[in-house]
Structures are given as C-alpha cells and as structure tokens.
Amino acid sequence: MGTKVLITGGAGYIGSHACVALLAEGYELIVLDNMSNGSPAALARVRKITGKVFDVVEGDIRDAELLDNMFSSQSIGAVMHFAGLKAVGESCAEPLLYYDVNVGGTLNLCQVMREHGVGNLVFSSSATVYGDPATLPIPEDHSLNPTNPYGRTKKVVEDVLFDLVSADEALNKPFWHIAVLRYFNPIGAHSSGLIGEAPHGIPNNLLPYIAQVAVGKLETLMVYGNDWPTEDGTGVRDYVHVMDLVEGHLSALKKLVRGGRHGCSVWNLGTGIGYSVLQVIRAFEQISGKAVPYEIVGRRAGDIAACWADPAKAKSELDWAATRSLEHMISDGWRWQSTNPRGYE
C-alpha cells in the first residue's frame, strides 16, 4: 500500500472529522475538495486540532486529468470517498446534477484508481438506499428501494462497486478491497468546538437547523409533517455522533488494508436507537437552555416515517459500535454552533 490516504470531500462535515481521526492514528493524508460544501477554514482547524500538516488539492472528482496527476505524483494507497451531494429535497429538484456528481464522479474516481493500481476504497453510502423499511431495525441484507434521487445515486454506486468485484472474481484476479458504509444520521461535532457542520443556506439536516434557530441565525424550525405513523407523528431517525461515524471508517480501512479483505463488504453505521424530531428538539432545549420555536409544515418529497439501524454486523466484523449518547451529540453540536454562530464565515 502507498503511504497516503486520499480523502475526497475532506473539507466537508464528515470528511474534516475523518481527517482528524486518521491523523490522530498516524496516517498521511491528501485532501481533494471542490469547496462547494466544504471550507478551507475547516482544514486549517483540522491542522490546529491535530498539529499535523497534509496536502490539499482544490478540485472536482469529475476532473479525470486532475485525479490522474494526483495519483501520479502522490503515493496513494487507499481512498475514503466522501465527495458528493446529499440533500434529499435538492436531489428531487436537480436529479441530473446528483447523478452527474455522485455517480459520474465515482465512476471517474474508480477508473483512475484502477489505472494506478489502487484498489482500497471506503465509500460513503447512506441508509437512504433502504427506502421505506419493511422491518425495524434495518439489517444490511434488507431490500434496497430508495425513495428519492439522492438515495438512488447511492444505490447505483453500490451496484457499480459490487460489479467491479464480480468482474475481479470472474477473472480470478482480486484487485478491489471495498467497504460500503451506510450512514444513518450523523450529528454533533468535534469536542474542541473547532469543526462541525456548516451547511450553506437553510440546513437540510435537523440538528444544525435547530442550532441555527437557537443561536438566532434562523427564526423558526420547520418540522416536515406531524402525521407520520410514529409515536408523536414526527419522523424518527437513528442519530449517530460524527466522531463515532468516522471511527467506523477507520475500523473499516484497517479491515481492508491489514486484513487484506478482498471484495465489497457493507456495514451499517448507526446506534440502533431511533428518536423523533420532537424528542430531539426537547433534548436540545434542555441541554442548551434555549427555546426552539418550530412550525409544523407539510412533508418533504422523498421522506419516510422511521429509520434506524441494526448495527450488529459492524460490531462483530469491525469491532465498532457507537458509544456517544444523544445528549453527547447535542452538547458537542451546540458547542460548535454557539461558538461559531456563522459557521466558518
């Protein structure tokens, strides 16, 4: 294996936290990000947290020439692929953009990886590939039926990755070592309060939306539907601390590289516990001491009622489990937002 891990989308929310976790473990990194959802300031703060230096390239995963130059000039041995678009509502309005970036960008990345002999890949997938679940909690072998273009782009990429491995097996030439990590709902921030989620515009995810209302950046939280078939009528999700999540990536990378695990393996990264929107609002108000005014509005296109993980496979195969509580997630998220009310601006 080459000496460096390429982090695509490394200046984004999850990518920047992954940089911290990897640097703390002694990995050398190179970050690629087009800064559409990331920030150079996040990477400067990663350096401050870790005291480590690393290379950063501003560019797009759809740029084959750029990728080729990076792999030619750097000793890259593995890739963590976070780069992509992730807003469900936006994907319904802009499906071509989502397929171009999420699918086209990944195809481009895999092509260049193969050309340069790099087969170790940790892919950022999503629980949205399951769609509206038939059973809860959701195991990895649950049927896949995403309900929105974002989720479908993730499923298409997963299909491509499994096809790459099938082609290897047909030729009896193992090349790809792939971990597909299906995230549930990452929230929270690094305990330092220096890095966190800083979405552009109105947040698509619940906790940053709540926090921006609490800090006065936004006036009112929109709750999308109170007529779901759940205990209080609001959507239920499995919230996982972003640092737990990136520690799962580290475990997966070690499994691929040190264990020499050939093929394409899938793991859920979640807590196995579901909380409703109203439960999260109440917990946030109690922890922060801030009132969060909210308004019930219509359901969003592509949403589902409830979704939480069966994380047993990650525990048994990766020796990974989420350890941070909802209170811990909210406390860290609020520390980030209250000390950085305008994000990285």
C-alpha positions as CSV (number, residue, x, y, z in Angstrom):
1,M,0.0,0.0,0.0
2,G,1.1,3.6,-0.7
3,T,1.8,5.8,2.2
4,K,-1.2,8.2,1.9
5,V,-4.9,8.1,2.2
6,L,-6.8,10.3,-0.3
7,I,-9.9,11.9,1.3
8,T,-12.3,13.2,-1.3
9,G,-14.6,15.8,0.2
10,G,-12.2,16.1,3.1
11,A,-13.2,19.8,3.7
12,G,-16.8,18.9,4.4
13,Y,-18.6,18.0,7.6
14,I,-17.8,14.3,7.8
15,G,-14.6,14.5,5.8
16,S,-13.0,17.0,8.1
17,H,-13.8,14.9,11.2
18,A,-12.3,11.8,9.3
19,C,-9.2,13.8,8.7
20,V,-8.8,14.4,12.5
21,A,-9.4,10.7,13.3
22,L,-6.9,9.5,10.6
23,L,-4.2,12.0,11.5
24,A,-4.5,11.0,15.2
25,E,-3.8,7.4,14.1
26,G,-0.7,8.5,12.2
27,Y,-2.0,8.3,8.7
28,E,-0.6,10.6,6.0
29,L,-3.4,12.4,4.1
30,I,-4.1,14.2,0.9
31,V,-7.5,16.0,0.7
32,L,-9.4,16.7,-2.5
33,D,-12.4,19.0,-2.3
34,N,-14.1,21.5,-4.7
35,M,-15.3,23.5,-1.7
36,S,-18.9,23.5,-2.8
37,N,-20.0,22.1,0.6
38,G,-16.6,22.4,2.3
39,S,-14.4,25.1,3.7
40,P,-10.6,25.7,3.6
41,A,-11.1,27.0,7.2
42,A,-12.2,23.6,8.3
43,L,-8.9,22.1,7.1
44,A,-7.0,24.9,8.8
45,R,-8.8,23.9,12.0
46,V,-8.0,20.3,11.5
47,R,-4.3,21.3,11.4
48,K,-4.9,23.2,14.7
49,I,-6.6,20.3,16.4
50,T,-4.0,17.7,15.3
51,G,-0.8,19.7,15.0
52,K,-0.3,17.8,11.7
53,V,0.3,19.0,8.1
54,F,-1.2,17.4,5.0
55,D,-1.7,18.2,1.3
56,V,-4.9,19.8,0.0
57,V,-5.9,20.0,-3.6
58,E,-8.9,22.1,-4.6
59,G,-10.7,20.4,-7.4
60,D,-13.5,18.1,-8.5
61,I,-13.7,14.3,-8.6
62,R,-15.2,14.6,-12.1
63,D,-11.9,16.0,-13.4
64,A,-10.1,12.9,-14.6
65,E,-6.9,14.8,-15.6
66,L,-6.6,16.2,-12.1
67,L,-7.1,12.8,-10.5
68,D,-4.6,11.2,-12.8
69,N,-2.0,13.9,-11.8
70,M,-2.7,13.4,-8.1
71,F,-2.2,9.6,-8.3
72,S,0.9,10.0,-10.5
73,S,2.6,12.4,-8.1
74,Q,1.4,11.1,-4.7
75,S,2.0,7.7,-3.1
76,I,-1.8,7.0,-2.6
77,G,-2.7,3.6,-1.1
78,A,-6.3,4.0,-0.2
79,V,-9.2,6.3,-0.8
80,M,-12.0,7.5,1.6
81,H,-14.7,8.8,-0.7
82,F,-17.0,11.4,0.9
83,A,-17.3,13.8,-2.0
84,G,-20.9,14.1,-3.2
85,L,-24.2,15.9,-3.0
86,K,-26.5,14.9,-0.2
87,A,-29.7,16.9,0.1
88,V,-32.8,14.8,-0.5
89,G,-35.0,17.8,-1.5
90,E,-32.4,19.2,-3.8
91,S,-32.0,15.8,-5.5
92,C,-35.7,15.7,-6.3
93,A,-35.4,19.1,-8.0
94,E,-32.0,18.5,-9.6
95,P,-31.7,14.8,-10.4
96,L,-29.3,15.3,-13.3
97,L,-26.8,17.2,-11.1
98,Y,-27.0,14.4,-8.5
99,Y,-26.3,11.6,-11.0
100,D,-23.5,13.7,-12.6
101,V,-21.7,14.3,-9.3
102,N,-22.5,11.2,-7.2
103,V,-22.4,8.6,-9.9
104,G,-20.3,10.2,-12.6
105,G,-17.7,11.4,-10.1
106,T,-17.4,8.0,-8.5
107,L,-17.0,6.3,-11.9
108,N,-14.3,8.7,-12.7
109,L,-12.5,8.1,-9.4
110,C,-12.7,4.3,-9.8
111,Q,-11.3,4.4,-13.3
112,V,-8.3,6.4,-12.2
113,M,-7.8,4.2,-9.1
114,R,-7.7,1.1,-11.3
115,E,-5.3,2.7,-13.8
116,H,-2.9,3.5,-10.9
117,G,-3.3,0.1,-9.1
118,V,-5.1,1.4,-6.0
119,G,-7.9,-0.9,-5.0
120,N,-8.6,0.1,-1.4
121,L,-11.8,2.1,-1.2
122,V,-14.0,3.2,1.7
123,F,-17.3,4.5,0.3
124,S,-19.7,6.9,2.0
125,S,-23.1,5.5,1.3
126,S,-26.4,6.1,3.1
127,A,-29.3,4.4,4.9
128,T,-31.5,6.1,2.3
129,V,-30.7,3.2,0.0
130,Y,-33.1,1.1,2.1
131,G,-36.1,3.4,1.3
132,D,-39.2,3.0,3.5
133,P,-38.1,0.0,5.6
134,A,-40.3,-3.1,5.9
135,T,-38.8,-4.0,9.2
136,L,-37.0,-2.1,12.0
137,P,-34.2,-2.2,13.0
138,I,-32.7,-2.4,9.4
139,P,-30.1,-5.0,8.8
140,E,-27.6,-4.8,5.8
141,D,-29.5,-7.6,3.9
142,H,-32.7,-5.6,3.9
143,S,-34.1,-4.9,0.4
144,L,-33.0,-1.7,-1.3
145,N,-35.7,0.6,-2.5
146,P,-34.6,4.3,-2.2
147,T,-37.5,6.8,-2.4
148,N,-35.6,9.8,-3.8
149,P,-32.9,10.5,-6.4
150,Y,-30.2,11.1,-3.8
151,G,-30.7,7.6,-2.4
152,R,-30.9,6.1,-5.9
153,T,-27.5,7.6,-6.8
154,K,-26.0,5.9,-3.7
155,K,-27.6,2.6,-4.7
156,V,-26.3,2.9,-8.3
157,V,-22.8,3.5,-7.0
158,E,-23.1,0.5,-4.7
159,D,-24.2,-1.6,-7.7
160,V,-21.2,-0.4,-9.6
161,L,-18.8,-1.4,-6.8
162,F,-20.3,-4.8,-6.5
163,D,-20.0,-5.2,-10.3
164,L,-16.3,-4.3,-10.1
165,V,-15.7,-7.1,-7.6
166,S,-17.7,-9.6,-9.6
167,A,-15.5,-8.8,-12.6
168,D,-12.5,-9.5,-10.5
169,E,-13.9,-12.8,-9.4
170,A,-14.7,-13.8,-12.9
171,L,-11.1,-13.3,-13.9
172,N,-9.7,-14.7,-10.6
173,K,-7.7,-11.5,-10.2
174,P,-8.6,-9.9,-6.9
175,F,-8.0,-6.2,-7.1
176,W,-10.7,-4.3,-5.2
177,H,-11.0,-4.1,-1.5
178,I,-14.1,-2.0,-0.8
179,A,-16.1,-1.0,2.3
180,V,-19.5,0.4,1.7
181,L,-20.6,2.3,4.9
182,R,-24.3,3.0,5.1
183,Y,-24.7,6.1,7.4
184,F,-27.8,6.8,9.3
185,N,-28.0,10.4,10.6
186,P,-24.6,11.9,11.6
187,I,-24.8,14.8,14.0
188,G,-22.6,16.5,16.6
189,A,-19.1,17.9,16.2
190,H,-15.6,17.5,17.4
191,S,-15.3,18.0,21.2
192,S,-13.0,21.0,20.7
193,G,-15.8,23.0,19.1
194,L,-13.4,24.0,16.3
195,I,-15.0,22.0,13.5
196,G,-18.7,21.0,12.9
197,E,-21.5,21.0,10.4
198,A,-21.7,24.4,8.5
199,P,-24.3,24.0,5.7
200,H,-24.8,26.7,3.1
201,G,-28.3,28.2,3.3
202,I,-31.1,26.6,5.3
203,P,-29.8,23.3,6.7
204,N,-31.2,20.1,5.3
205,N,-30.4,18.2,8.5
206,L,-32.2,18.5,11.8
207,L,-29.6,19.4,14.4
208,P,-27.8,22.2,12.5
209,Y,-31.3,23.6,11.7
210,I,-32.3,23.5,15.4
211,A,-28.9,25.0,16.5
212,Q,-29.1,27.9,13.9
213,V,-32.6,28.7,15.3
214,A,-31.3,28.6,18.9
215,V,-28.3,30.9,18.0
216,G,-30.6,33.4,16.2
217,K,-29.4,32.8,12.7
218,L,-32.8,31.5,11.7
219,E,-36.1,32.4,13.1
220,T,-38.1,29.2,13.1
221,L,-37.5,25.5,12.7
222,M,-39.7,23.8,10.1
223,V,-40.9,20.4,11.1
224,Y,-41.9,18.5,8.0
225,G,-45.0,16.7,8.9
226,N,-46.6,15.6,12.2
227,D,-48.9,13.0,10.7
228,W,-46.3,10.2,10.2
229,P,-47.2,6.8,11.7
230,T,-44.9,7.3,14.7
231,E,-45.5,7.8,18.4
232,D,-45.7,11.6,18.2
233,G,-46.4,12.0,14.5
234,T,-42.9,13.3,13.6
235,G,-40.2,11.4,11.7
236,V,-37.9,9.1,13.7
237,R,-34.2,8.7,12.8
238,D,-31.1,7.0,14.1
239,Y,-28.7,9.8,15.1
240,V,-25.0,8.9,15.3
241,H,-22.2,11.1,16.6
242,V,-19.9,12.2,13.7
243,M,-16.9,11.1,15.7
244,D,-18.4,7.6,16.2
245,L,-19.1,7.6,12.5
246,V,-15.5,8.4,11.4
247,E,-14.1,5.9,13.9
248,G,-16.2,3.4,12.0
249,H,-14.4,4.5,8.8
250,L,-11.1,4.0,10.5
251,S,-12.1,0.5,11.6
252,A,-13.2,-0.3,8.0
253,L,-10.0,0.9,6.5
254,K,-7.9,-1.2,8.9
255,K,-10.1,-4.2,8.0
256,L,-9.4,-3.7,4.3
257,V,-5.7,-3.0,4.4
258,R,-4.4,-5.0,7.3
259,G,-6.9,-7.9,6.9
260,G,-6.4,-7.9,3.1
261,R,-10.2,-8.2,2.8
262,H,-11.0,-8.7,-0.9
263,G,-14.4,-7.9,-2.3
264,C,-17.1,-5.5,-1.4
265,S,-18.5,-5.5,2.2
266,V,-21.4,-3.5,3.6
267,W,-21.8,-2.2,7.1
268,N,-24.4,0.0,8.8
269,L,-23.1,2.8,10.9
270,G,-25.8,3.8,13.4
271,T,-26.7,3.4,17.0
272,G,-29.7,1.1,16.7
273,I,-31.9,3.7,18.5
274,G,-34.5,6.0,16.9
275,Y,-35.5,9.5,18.1
276,S,-38.3,11.6,16.8
277,V,-37.9,15.2,15.7
278,L,-39.8,16.4,18.7
279,Q,-37.7,14.3,21.1
280,V,-34.6,15.9,19.6
281,I,-36.0,19.4,20.0
282,R,-36.9,18.8,23.6
283,A,-33.4,17.3,24.4
284,F,-31.7,20.2,22.7
285,E,-33.8,22.8,24.6
286,Q,-32.9,21.0,27.9
287,I,-29.2,20.8,27.2
288,S,-28.8,24.3,25.6
289,G,-31.2,26.2,27.8
290,K,-32.5,27.8,24.6
291,A,-36.1,27.8,23.3
292,V,-36.5,26.4,19.8
293,P,-39.6,27.8,18.1
294,Y,-40.9,25.5,15.4
295,E,-43.7,25.3,12.8
296,I,-45.3,22.2,11.5
297,V,-45.4,22.2,7.7
298,G,-46.1,19.6,5.0
299,R,-44.0,16.5,4.4
300,R,-40.9,16.8,2.2
301,A,-40.8,14.9,-1.0
302,G,-38.8,11.7,-0.6
303,D,-39.1,11.5,3.2
304,I,-40.1,8.4,5.2
305,A,-41.6,7.9,8.6
306,A,-38.9,6.0,10.6
307,C,-35.4,4.6,10.1
308,W,-32.9,3.1,12.5
309,A,-30.1,0.6,12.1
310,D,-29.3,-2.9,13.2
311,P,-25.5,-2.2,13.8
312,A,-24.7,-5.8,14.9
313,K,-22.6,-6.6,11.8
314,A,-20.3,-3.7,12.3
315,K,-19.8,-4.8,16.0
316,S,-19.0,-8.4,15.1
317,E,-16.8,-7.8,12.0
318,L,-15.3,-4.3,12.6
319,D,-15.3,-4.3,16.4
320,W,-17.1,-1.0,16.1
321,A,-20.1,0.4,18.0
322,A,-21.4,3.9,18.5
323,T,-20.6,4.9,22.1
324,R,-21.7,8.6,22.4
325,S,-25.3,9.3,23.6
326,L,-27.8,11.7,22.1
327,E,-27.0,14.1,24.9
328,H,-23.3,13.9,24.0
329,M,-24.1,14.5,20.3
330,I,-26.3,17.6,21.1
331,S,-23.8,19.0,23.6
332,D,-21.0,18.8,21.1
333,G,-23.2,20.2,18.3
334,W,-24.3,23.1,20.4
335,R,-20.7,23.9,21.5
336,W,-19.8,24.1,17.8
337,Q,-22.7,26.3,16.8
338,S,-22.7,28.6,19.8
339,T,-19.0,29.4,19.4
340,N,-19.3,29.6,15.6
341,P,-22.7,31.2,15.0
342,R,-21.8,31.8,11.4
343,G,-20.0,28.6,10.8
344,Y,-16.7,29.1,9.1
345,E,-17.6,32.6,7.7
